[in-house]
């Protein structure tokens, strides 16, 4: 009867893979296929979603990504509520019959109520916003588009 069994390590010595299966499996970090954007070439279907989500022009002239331009917006109710702040900052000034407000970089939307006569210079405005401002006795001045 055998008293001491040989340990597994000594049995594995001399074998090509030493118990790790295929030869390519037990390697260092090189088995990952690279770091970061490595392996994201023409046929890298598993990484294309990563590239498309980042929005990088990665695939050359064949793939054109849409560039969206966003306009900052503000509601007429918020304008009415923050009028004191605009007067203090110098964005608005009181004239003899109305308050003139300079919001040239914003689009005016129609949510909320207006109870003051306001003349607003804006980049764009929605129809409900124009109607509410005009109902209160004011107006919205938009830039001339050529």
C-alpha positions as a printed Julia matrix, in Angstrom:
146×3 Matrix{Float64}:
   0.0     0.0     0.0
   1.23    3.47   -0.94
   1.77    5.73    2.07
   2.48    9.1     0.44
   0.79   10.27   -2.75
   2.77   12.5    -5.11
   1.49   16.09   -5.12
  -0.22   17.54   -8.16
   2.49   20.12   -8.78
   5.13   17.5    -9.35
   2.89   15.59  -11.77
   2.3    18.77  -13.83
   5.99   19.65  -14.19
   7.17   18.9   -17.68
   3.74   19.24  -19.27
   3.24   22.07  -21.76
   0.26   23.78  -20.15
   0.73   22.85  -16.45
  -3.0    22.35  -15.87
  -4.21   25.6   -17.43
  -5.91   24.13  -20.48
  -5.0    25.59  -23.85
  -1.56   27.13  -24.23
  -2.91   30.6   -24.89
  -5.02   30.84  -21.7
  -2.53   31.17  -18.85
  -0.74   34.32  -19.83
  -0.47   37.77  -18.34
  -2.42   40.83  -19.31
  -1.58   40.16  -22.93
  -4.45   37.68  -23.08
  -6.95   40.54  -22.87
  -6.24   41.71  -26.41
  -5.08   45.17  -25.46
  -6.06   48.11  -23.34
  -8.56   50.89  -23.98
  -9.42   51.31  -27.65
  -7.1    48.53  -28.81
  -8.81   46.03  -31.07
 -11.51   48.44  -32.23
 -10.7    48.12  -35.89
 -12.86   47.44  -38.89
 -14.13   44.03  -37.75
 -14.42   44.7   -34.0
 -18.17   44.22  -33.69
 -18.02   43.68  -29.94
 -16.58   47.17  -29.35
 -18.58   49.2   -31.91
 -21.27   50.12  -29.41
 -18.61   51.66  -27.17
 -17.34   53.8   -30.02
 -20.8    54.85  -31.21
 -21.85   55.83  -27.7
 -18.82   58.09  -27.32
 -19.78   59.88  -30.55
 -16.27   59.9   -31.99
 -15.81   60.07  -35.76
 -13.97   56.77  -35.69
 -15.04   54.96  -38.85
 -13.95   57.59  -41.34
 -16.04   59.16  -44.07
 -18.52   56.28  -44.35
 -20.13   57.03  -41.0
 -21.39   60.55  -40.39
 -22.65   61.35  -36.91
 -25.31   64.02  -36.49
 -24.2    67.13  -34.7
 -27.09   68.56  -32.72
 -27.15   72.16  -31.71
 -29.06   72.94  -28.57
 -30.62   76.29  -27.69
 -31.0    77.2   -24.05
 -34.64   77.81  -23.15
 -36.59   79.67  -20.49
 -40.31   79.81  -19.7
 -42.3    83.04  -19.49
 -43.32   82.08  -15.94
 -39.65   81.94  -14.9
 -39.01   85.31  -16.53
 -41.93   86.81  -14.6
 -40.73   85.25  -11.33
 -37.07   86.35  -11.74
 -37.72   89.9   -12.98
 -36.23   91.5    -9.83
 -33.05   89.51  -10.32
 -32.79   90.6   -13.97
 -33.22   94.25  -12.95
 -30.48   93.91  -10.3
 -28.07   92.19  -12.74
 -28.64   94.79  -15.47
 -30.2    92.39  -17.99
 -33.46   94.33  -17.72
 -34.22   98.03  -17.45
 -37.41   99.92  -16.7
 -38.71  102.31  -19.3
 -41.67  104.65  -18.81
 -44.31  102.07  -19.8
 -42.63   98.59  -19.85
 -39.61   96.57  -18.78
 -37.06   95.83  -21.51
 -35.28   92.5   -21.09
 -32.24   91.27  -23.06
 -32.22   87.46  -23.47
 -30.59   87.24  -26.91
 -29.09   83.78  -26.33
 -32.32   82.1   -25.14
 -35.52   80.69  -26.65
 -38.7    81.75  -24.85
 -41.26   79.01  -24.1
 -44.88   79.52  -23.04
 -45.16   77.72  -19.69
 -46.37   79.95  -16.86
 -48.19   83.24  -16.54
 -47.15   86.85  -17.16
 -48.59   89.84  -15.27
 -46.09   92.55  -16.29
 -45.66   94.44  -19.53
 -42.34   93.11  -20.88
 -40.42   93.75  -24.1
 -38.04   90.8   -24.62
 -35.15   90.52  -27.1
 -34.69   86.78  -27.69
 -33.12   84.31  -30.12
 -36.41   82.45  -30.68
 -39.88   82.09  -29.16
 -42.76   79.64  -29.26
 -46.29   80.67  -30.31
 -47.8    80.33  -26.79
 -45.01   82.48  -25.37
 -45.63   85.24  -27.93
 -49.38   85.1   -27.25
 -48.96   85.36  -23.46
 -46.48   88.26  -23.67
 -48.71   90.17  -26.11
 -51.8    89.49  -23.95
 -49.99   91.15  -21.02
 -49.22   94.17  -23.25
 -45.62   93.41  -24.14
 -43.85   92.01  -27.18
 -40.99   89.7   -28.19
 -38.37   91.06  -30.57
 -36.68   88.33  -32.63
 -33.59   88.72  -34.86
 -34.15   89.13  -38.61
 -33.32   85.88  -40.42
 -31.87   86.43  -43.89
